[in-house]
């Protein structure tokens, strides 16, 4: 029985939202479950998917909190 944990930042996909929607979560669960079915032949009914939304302040990379990392990268991303 596979158990898959998916972590995403709690910020939403548009500026007016602070989390992903129930529909987006359902799509993640469906997609991850189907990958395990296709790749490992694990039945959908035996696959568990856990989605953890992590506050943006609790997420970082490159030695920086996410907001600072993105701010640093923003000027480099502009043409």
N, C-alpha and C positions, 0 to 999 in steps of 0.2 A: 504494500500500500504506500504509494508515494505521497509525501507531504511537501509542498512547495511553498516557500515564503517569498512574496514579492514586496519589496519596500519601495515606496514612492514618496517624494516630498509632498507635504500637505500645502498645496498652493493653487491647485486647480489649473485649468488649461486656458482660462481667460482672466483678465484683470479683476473682474467682478466676482470671482469665486475663490474660496479658500480651501477647496478639497476637490477630489475627483467625484464624479456623479455615480449614482447607483448603476446606471447604464454602462458607464465606463468600467466599473468594477466587474460587472457581469461579463463584459467582453474580455477582460483580462482573465477571469476564471475560465471562461470557455476556451480561449485561445491557448492558455497554458495546459489545460486538460487535454485538448486535442493534440498538442505537440507530444505529450507523453503517450497518448494513444498511437500516434503515427510513428514515433521513434522507438518507443520501448514496448509497444503493444500492451500498455496498461489500460484496463477498462476505465471508462469515464466514472463509473460508480465507485471505483476504489481510489480515486485521486482526490486529494484534499488540497485546496489552494487557500493560503492565508494572505491577505493584503494588509500590510502595515503602512499607515500614513505617518510619516515622520515630520515633525515641525521643522520648518526651514532653518531655524536657529540651531537645531540639533543635527544638522547635516553639513558636511564640508568635504573638500578635497583640495589637494595642492597645498596643504598646510593652512588653509583659510576657511572660515565659514562660507557657505554657499553664496550669500549675497555679495560678500567682498570679492570672492573669486570671479563671479559673473561681472561685477563692476570693472575689475581689472581687465577681463577679456573683451569687454564690450568695445573699447576703442580699437583693438586689434582686429575685430571682426568687421568693422566698417570699411568699405572700399575706398 
